[in-house]
Amino acid sequence: MSYLRKKSMDFLKTFDMPPKNPSEDAQRRWREAVGTLVKNRRRRFRMVPDLDKRSQAETQRRNIQEKLRVALYVQKAALQFIDAARRVEHPLSELARQSGFSISAEELASLVRGHDTKSLRLHKGVEGLARKVNVSLADGVRSEDVGVRGEVYGANHYPEKAARTFWMYLWDASQDTTLMLLAFCAVVSVVIGIATEGWPGGMYDGLGIMLTISLVVTITAASDYKQSLQFRDLDREKKKIEIQVTRDGFRQKVSIYDIVVGDIVHLSIGDQVPADGLFIDGYSFIVDESSLSGESEPVHVSATNRFLLGGTKVQDGSARMLVTAVGMRTEWGNLMETLSQGGEDETPLQVKLNGVATIIGKIGLAFAVLTFTVLMARFLIGKAASPGGLVTWGMADALSVLNFFAVAVTIIVVAVPEGLPLAVTLSLAFAMKKLMQERALVRHLSACETMGSASCICTDKTGTLTTNHMVVEKVWAAGGATTVSTAKGFEEFTSSALSEGFAKLLLEGVFQCSGSEVVRGKDGKTSVMGTPTESAILEFGLGVEKNTCIEHTAAAKLKVEPFNSVKKTMAVVVASPNAGGRPRAFLKGASEVVLRRCSSVVVDRHGSIVALAEKNYMKQVAGAIDKFACEALRTLCLAYQDVGGENEVPNDGYTLIAVFGIKDPLRPGVREAVRTCHVAGINVRMVTGDNISTAKAIARECGILTADGVAIEGPEFRQMSPDQMRVMARSLPLDKHTLVTNLRGMFNEVVAVTGDGTNDAPALHEADIGLAMGIAGTEVAKENADVIIMDDNFSTIINVAKWGRSVYINIQKFVQFQLTVNVVALMVNFVSASFTGNVFQGARR
């Protein structure tokens, strides 16, 4: 027994599979270990990738990337010397001409795809092309023109594989080898039964087997077909991406599939470029083209290099883009056909149960052969002792041998647990459907399974534990703090703390140093589009304008440094009307970071400036920041500096204008969700870029920071063990990645981590379960995640863990039931055959 146990354990090691990113070698190894014992390979392996097809698709993808690399980096230099007469002509269709367009879809697509700067100059740049596609760069496409643009230039859709019909699943289900053998036995049984017993008595046994086979095949096919419909719905949800465009003069969100040629698309950090196009204007715009070209080096896009390719990711900055090609006229469209090849990677539990099924299948096959041998031996011994011996054979004897064979086949049907791996798939598919109803989109099957064994959740604060609906609660400005969330407090602030000059300075900083935008809708109402933090400050600025009747003045932006989670600041240099048109730099960001770069502060309503070192102003400002943070307010500082004739962003020497305390209330149900995690043995750790005092206040409020827990800042974390750490403030994305790596490597924890930014992608990829935010998350973060939390709610994460554990419990019960049936069927039939020469009649049914 110990020898068999050891051999079984060694065999099962072949079926060890990492939960994420399994190697091709590991996937091939377990398939080979399964061998030829599978009764219905088409059904057993329908949910796992075809490695040969995947390899072919990867080769095709690399070929396309190689062509792109030539186009992108060599830029077809040799073609610059070819005579212009040889240039390919692209005739304009009659529909395009009637619709007011003067350039064909093929010419537009080839211009961007080939990075053809010469053709772009011939068309008089972006403005010239905009005229040829009949669009205003300021107002965008007219809504009534969207349909005709789709007809002329194509829709932003990619061909999908045709869905399999129910009859295809019925055919797959009928390919089971043992069912075919039983069907053959049933037919022979009917023929022999009618010959020996007559009609209709002789056909009952065979007909019963046939009806049973039909029932099994139909139920199996129906189950598989229903499951395929669920996965198709999930795939549609995965592909839902919204992008901001300007149409009819208004900025609005549309689906990536509704983009048409001529659309003015607004892009920012973490977005996926939805189609091929040309850069109109923007700041510090960098894209990652590795998904197309295979090159890891980011590309700087500007007025000198305007070409943008669909499918690439925005790494930094913001910009507006004119769409020139959509759908299959883009290189991304050609790649989409290869990206979907190969199927969903199998989950670790599926692989392990394939191993269990293989071992039990071999044992079942051995018992079936042994049972058939014993029955035949007893039959032949009895036959030899009867009159006529082994020489005389009749129809009854043939029917007995056929019944022995049918019993052996039936034992294989019962004993080989083909349903074990498929039970995992069905349980996971059911859990995925339920999670969709609870606002969690599972991108990878294995995430459902892995989440059930999660021992640690590293969560963001903003938008996950809190509501992400932010308002400016308090403001420190002109030497004092004021509560501005009430009408009385706001009135007091605008009347007593602001002179006209200081109000203009404050409003200029609020509106110019912002990554969000104030837009007017078709109904005439003003709204703010952007992140919740930026929106709260802009809404505060709009309130100041309304109360003081002082409006901010527009200014040309000379340089922009967008906010990112590493610098924790954003900066802008503008030609300020309030400074006589001279360059003025504004800096906004994390309070401690901005304060370190300030040397003076505005101390009264008249705009008087005093050095921070004088009269303990540094201590006063730091005290205000700490007080705001202890009240669980998110703190941001705004500062400025006149930079003379330079357009560069200064490193220090700023004058502090104001400190904002932004309120972001805790989500309902978070305390209960955290308590549920602790009861279930799951540690919750909060990782945030906020001030340490703000982080502690929120963590205590929701129950994450307990008496024995430790709260630290990012720099301190890099010097210590993460075991007792419950809260990390002022963290960098790299800190989150390091935390996940250490928890997995040093403490063998199964780690789930949340993320929303582009820089969170490495941590999401490294974690056992990456959870991206559906509302605040960028497309880069979602692409690297295993689960997308559609409502950004921590309670939804707990539901994922609950369903993960439910999957394990259900599969455990199924395995217990299946193995009990298998063992009993094997032992009862073998013992019965050995001692009585007959088998249990249930096996024949």
C-alpha positions, -999 to 999 in steps of 0.1 A, spaced: 0 0 0 28 24 9 44 17 -25 11 25 -43 6 56 -22 41 68 -31 36 61 -68 3 80 -67 18 110 -50 47 111 -75 22 109 -103 0 137 -89 31 160 -87 28 161 -125 -5 178 -120 9 207 -99 0 239 -117 6 276 -106 -27 296 -103 -14 323 -127 6 323 -159 14 286 -161 42 277 -185 35 258 -217 58 230 -204 36 225 -173 5 225 -194 18 199 -218 31 177 -190 -2 171 -174 -19 165 -207 6 138 -215 2 123 -180 -35 119 -187 -26 97 -217 -53 80 -238 -76 70 -209 -100 99 -215 -133 86 -227 -143 118 -245 -113 141 -252 -134 166 -271 -156 173 -240 -130 168 -213 -106 193 -228 -130 217 -245 -124 244 -218 -86 243 -219 -63 258 -245 -53 240 -277 -16 245 -273 -8 238 -309 -33 264 -321 -20 289 -295 15 284 -307 4 290 -343 -14 322 -332 16 334 -313 38 329 -344 12 348 -365 12 376 -339 50 379 -340 50 381 -377 25 410 -376 47 426 -348 78 423 -370 60 440 -399 50 468 -375 85 471 -361 98 477 -396 70 503 -403 75 520 -369 112 522 -366 126 519 -401 97 541 -413 101 527 -448 131 549 -455 136 532 -489 102 543 -501 112 579 -497 133 576 -528 107 559 -549 92 581 -577 60 598 -566 43 585 -598 44 550 -583 24 560 -552 -7 539 -549 -40 557 -557 -70 552 -535 -102 560 -554 -129 578 -535 -163 560 -533 -194 577 -546 -210 574 -511 -180 592 -496 -182 620 -521 -219 625 -516 -214 626 -479 -190 654 -481 -157 634 -476 -127 639 -498 -104 611 -487 -109 574 -488 -108 550 -459 -78 531 -474 -57 562 -478 -64 573 -442 -56 539 -428 -23 536 -448 -12 571 -438 -11 563 -400 -2 526 -404 29 535 -424 38 566 -404 38 585 -437 49 620 -427 52 630 -463 16 622 -471 5 640 -439 23 672 -450 7 668 -485 -27 668 -468 -17 699 -448 -14 682 -414 -41 673 -390 -62 704 -398 -62 695 -435 -72 659 -428 -100 671 -404 -114 692 -433 -112 662 -456 -132 640 -432 -156 669 -426 -151 674 -389 -143 704 -366 -114 698 -343 -132 720 -317 -168 706 -319 -161 670 -331 -185 648 -351 -222 656 -354 -244 629 -339 -265 627 -371 -233 619 -391 -222 589 -370 -242 564 -391 -230 575 -425 -194 576 -412 -198 540 -402 -209 531 -437 -181 550 -455 -152 543 -431 -163 512 -413 -173 504 -377 -149 498 -348 -157 461 -346 -136 430 -350 -147 397 -364 -155 371 -337 -156 334 -340 -192 321 -347 -209 308 -316 -213 270 -314 -248 257 -317 -266 233 -294 -263 206 -320 -225 209 -320 -225 203 -282 -248 173 -288 -223 159 -312 -194 164 -288 -213 148 -260 -220 117 -282 -182 112 -289 -177 94 -256 -160 61 -263 -177 41 -236 -212 55 -247 -204 43 -282 -195 9 -269 -227 8 -249 -247 19 -279 -232 -10 -299 -240 -34 -271 -276 -21 -270 -281 -26 -307 -266 -62 -306 -287 -69 -275 -319 -58 -293 -311 -80 -323 -302 -111 -302 -331 -104 -278 -357 -103 -305 -342 -135 -321 -343 -154 -288 -372 -140 -269 -393 -125 -297 -411 -92 -301 -414 -71 -280 -399 -88 -249 -365 -92 -264 -359 -55 -271 -365 -41 -236 -329 -44 -222 -313 -29 -253 -339 -2 -256 -335 8 -220 -297 12 -225 -304 33 -256 -328 56 -238 -303 60 -210 -275 70 -234 -298 95 -251 -307 111 -218 -271 113 -207 -260 129 -241 -289 154 -241 -283 165 -204 -246 168 -210 -251 189 -242 -277 211 -226 -254 217 -196 -224 226 -218 -245 248 -241 -259 268 -211 -224 272 -197 -211 285 -231 -238 311 -231 -227 323 -196 -191 326 -208 -202 345 -239 -220 370 -217 -189 374 -195 -167 380 -226 -191 408 -237 -187 424 -203 -149 422 -205 -149 441 -237 -170 470 -225 -147 500 -225 -159 536 -225 -139 565 -239 -143 603 -238 -150 621 -270 -162 655 -282 -194 653 -302 -217 682 -311 -194 705 -292 -198 686 -259 -175 662 -242 -192 628 -235 -185 591 -229 -192 565 -256 -184 529 -260 -151 520 -277 -172 502 -304 -191 534 -312 -160 553 -322 -160 565 -359 -135 581 -382 -134 618 -374 -141 615 -337 -121 637 -313 -109 613 -286 -96 625 -252 -68 603 -238 -51 602 -204 -29 580 -183 -39 543 -184 -63 546 -214 -62 522 -243 -60 540 -277 -93 529 -293 -84 532 -329 -56 545 -352 -54 583 -353 -34 615 -352 -22 636 -322 -40 670 -322 -26 685 -290 -16 674 -255 11 674 -228 39 650 -220 21 623 -240 39 589 -239 24 556 -252 34 520 -248 34 502 -281 48 469 -269 14 451 -275 18 459 -312 55 462 -320 70 440 -292 93 469 -283 93 478 -246 107 513 -251 79 539 -247 72 563 -276 68 601 -271 40 614 -292 39 651 -300 35 676 -329 67 661 -345 54 625 -342 17 625 -344 9 589 -352 -12 568 -327 -20 532 -332 -51 514 -318 -45 489 -290 -15 508 -275 -16 521 -239 -12 556 -226 17 556 -202 19 593 -193 3 626 -201 -29 636 -218 -39 644 -254 -66 648 -280 -66 625 -310 -83 626 -344 -95 590 -353 -84 580 -389 -90 543 -390 -112 518 -371 -119 481 -369 -102 458 -393 -84 487 -411 -61 490 -380 -32 468 -372 -48 461 -338 -78 446 -358 -54 422 -375 -39 412 -342 -74 407 -325 -79 376 -346 -48 360 -331 -52 372 -295 -84 353 -290 -70 319 -301 -62 291 -276 -90 292 -250 -90 298 -212 -61 285 -192 -70 256 -170 -73 262 -132 -50 243 -107 -80 225 -92 -91 213 -127 -56 200 -134 -54 182 -100 -88 166 -105 -77 155 -140 -49 137 -122 -72 121 -97 -96 111 -125 -67 95 -144 -55 74 -114 -91 63 -106 -97 57 -143 -67 33 -146 -79 15 -115 -115 13 -129 -102 0 -162 -82 -27 -144 -112 -37 -124 -134 -38 -155 -110 -61 -173 -106 -82 -142 -144 -84 -138 -149 -94 -174 -121 -120 -171 -137 -135 -139 -172 -136 -155 -158 -152 -187 -138 -177 -168 -167 -188 -147 -189 -189 -179 -164 -210 -198 -159 -234 -169 -197 -239 -166 -200 -242 -204 -173 -268 -205 -191 -289 -179 -224 -287 -197 -236 -312 -224 -220 -302 -257 -191 -285 -240 -173 -256 -256 -181 -269 -291 -218 -260 -291 -227 -223 -290 -262 -208 -292 -277 -173 -293 -282 -174 -255 -245 -180 -250 -237 -150 -273 -261 -128 -253 -244 -138 -221 -209 -129 -234 -224 -96 -247 -238 -89 -213 -204 -96 -197 -189 -71 -221 -216 -45 -214 -211 -49 -177 -174 -43 -181 -180 -12 -202 -207 0 -177 -181 -4 -148 -158 19 -168 -186 44 -173 -193 44 -135 -158 41 -123 -139 66 -144 -148 100 -129 -148 121 -161 -171 145 -143 -145 156 -117 -127 183 -138 -159 193 -155 -176 198 -121 -150 224 -113 -158 242 -146 -195 241 -139 -191 253 -103 -168 281 -115 -192 291 -143 -221 293 -118 -200 313 -94 -189 337 -122 -226 343 -131 -236 350 -95 -206 373 -91 -216 393 -122 -250 399 -105 -230 411 -74 -209 436 -95 -177 415 -99 -165 406 -133 -142 375 -132 -117 377 -161 -99 344 -154 -116 312 -142 -88 304 -118 -94 336 -98 -127 323 -84 -110 292 -73 -79 309 -58 -99 336 -40 -115 309 -19 -81 303 -3 -70 339 1 -54 346 34 -47 383 29 -63 413 11 -42 444 4 -67 471 -4 -66 507 -15 -84 533 6 -99 558 -18 -130 545 -36 -127 510 -22 -131 515 16 -146 550 10 -174 562 -13 -151 581 -37 -177 610 -36 -155 638 -25 -162 673 -13 -139 700 1 -147 700 38 -121 725 51 -97 750 36 -66 766 53 -59 799 35 -49 834 43 -36 823 77 -66 804 90 -88 773 86 -125 774 76 -151 748 73 -165 753 38 -189 723 35 -217 743 50 -234 773 34 -226 796 64 -189 785 64 -185 789 27 -201 824 28 -177 833 57 -147 821 37 -155 840 5 -164 872 23 -136 874 50 -107 854 36 -106 865 0 -98 898 -15 -102 903 -53 -64 898 -59 -61 867 -37 -94 852 -52 -80 856 -87 -47 838 -76 -66 810 -59 -90 805 -88 -62 805 -113 -44 778 -94 -75 757 -89 -86 758 -126 -52 758 -144 -35 732 -122 -60 704 -128 -63 672 -148 -100 675 -149 -123 697 -170 -154 718 -165 -178 710 -193 -213 722 -203 -238 696 -213 -265 698 -240 -290 708 -213 -268 738 -204 -258 725 -170 -221 727 -159 -204 695 -148 -169 683 -140 -153 654 -158 -123 639 -141 -111 621 -109 -132 626 -77 -104 645 -60 -99 669 -88 -136 673 -93 -141 682 -56 -115 711 -59 -130 723 -92 -165 723 -77 -151 743 -48 -136 768 -74 -170 770 -91 -186 779 -58 -160 806 -51 -167 821 -86 -204 821 -79 -202 837 -45 -175 863 -54 -186 870 -90 -150 868 -99 -142 844 -128 -109 827 -135 -93 839 -167 -81 815 -194 -44 812 -199 -21 794 -224 -4 764 -209 33 764 -216 42 732 -199 23 705 -180 36 677 -157 6 654 -152 0 639 -118 14 604 -112 15 582 -81 53 583 -79 58 621 -78 25 626 -59 22 661 -75 12 678 -107 25 710 -121 17 735 -148 34 766 -162 10 791 -177 12 826 -193 -7 842 -165 -29 872 -172 -26 880 -135 11 883 -139 11 904 -170 13 874 -193 46 863 -177 51 825 -170 37 814 -136 41 778 -122 15 761 -101 21 730 -80 -6 708 -65 -3 675 -47 3 656 -15 5 681 14 39 670 28 56 669 -7 43 703 -17 51 719 16 87 707 14 90 726 -19 76 758 -5 97 786 11 69 811 17 31 814 23 2 838 17 -8 849 52 -38 872 48 -67 880 25 -47 908 7 -21 883 -5 8 893 17 37 868 14 58 858 44 87 833 46 76 800 62 105 802 86 91 834 101 67 835 131 63 797 132 43 797 99 58 763 90 46 748 123 11 765 118 7 750 83 20 716 94 -4 717 124 -34 725 101 -24 696 78 -21 672 107 -55 683 122 -72 678 89 -57 644 85 -67 633 120 -103 641 111 -99 616 82 -97 643 56 -75 639 25 -51 668 24 -38 686 -7 -17 717 -10 -17 743 -38 13 766 -44 27 790 -71 58 807 -82 65 833 -109 93 819 -131 104 849 -151 113 840 -187 117 802 -181 90 777 -190 105 749 -168 88 737 -137 109 748 -106 119 722 -80 115 745 -50 109 781 -39 71 780 -42 46 801 -22 18 782 -5 -17 794 -14 -40 770 4 -44 736 21 -75 716 11 -91 691 35 -113 667 13 -139 645 29 -144 610 15 -168 591 38 -165 554 46 -187 532 24 -218 516 41 -211 480 51 -173 482 51 -170 477 89 -191 446 87 -171 433 57 -138 438 75 -152 420 106 -163 391 83 -128 389 69 -112 387 104 -137 360 115 -129 341 83 -91 343 90 -83 368 62 -60 396 71 -69 430 56 -41 455 50 -47 490 37 -22 505 12 -27 542 4 -9 572 -9 -26 595 17 -11 611 48 -3 587 77 -28 604 100 -56 602 74 -48 566 68 -49 557 105 -82 575 111 -99 557 82 -83 523 92 -95 526 128 -130 536 116 -134 505 95 -116 481 119 -85 474 99 -61 490 124 -64 472 157 -45 476 190 -18 452 179 -16 465 143 12 487 129 7 518 107 38 529 87 48 551 58 63 538 25 99 547 33 97 530 67 82 499 52 112 493 30 133 487 61 110 463 80 90 430 78 54 433 66 40 407 90 25 430 116 18 459 92 -18 467 88 -17 502 72 9 517 48 6 554 40 24 575 14 31 543 -5 46 541 -40 33 515 -65 66 497 -61 59 494 -24 27 476 -31 45 452 -55 72 446 -28 46 440 -1 28 414 -23 61 397 -32 72 395 5 39 382 18 39 355 -8 75 346 -6 83 350 31 50 341 47 34 318 20 3 338 21 -23 337 -7 -26 374 -15 -54 394 -32 -45 430 -41 -66 459 -54 -53 485 -79 -67 512 -101 -37 530 -117 -13 521 -145 15 518 -120 -4 492 -100 -2 467 -130 30 450 -117 14 443 -82 -19 431 -98 1 408 -120 23 395 -92 -5 388 -67 -24 355 -66 -56 375 -73 -54 409 -89 -86 430 -83 -90 461 -105 -115 489 -99 -141 491 -126 -150 528 -121 -116 544 -111 -94 518 -127 -75 524 -159 -76 500 -188 -40 490 -181 -49 480 -145 -80 460 -157 -60 442 -183 -36 429 -156 -63 420 -132 -81 387 -126 -113 402 -113 -128 436 -120 -148 451 -91 -175 470 -111 -187 492 -82 -152 497 -66 -167 484 -33 -148 465 -6 -179 445 2 -179 431 -33 -144 418 -27 -157 399 3 -184 384 -19 -157 371 -43 -140 354 -14 -173 339 -2 -181 325 -36 -145 312 -39 -149 292 -7 -184 281 -18 -168 266 -50 -143 247 -29 -171 233 -6 -193 223 -36 -164 205 -53 -154 188 -21 -190 174 -17 -191 164 -53 -157 146 -51 -169 127 -19 -201 116 -37 -183 107 -69 -155 87 -53 -180 69 -30 -201 58 -60 -170 47 -79 -154 27 -51 -188 10 -42 -194 2 -79 -160 -13 -84 -159 -34 -52 -196 -47 -53 -194 -57 -90 -160 -74 -87 -169 -93 -55 -203 -103 -70 -186 -115 -102 -159 -134 -83 -183 -153 -59 -216 -156 -77 -207 -153 -114 -232 -124 -117 -230 -87 -112 -251 -62 -93 -281 -55 -116 -278 -17 -111 -245 -17 -131 -264 -31 -161 -290 -3 -158 
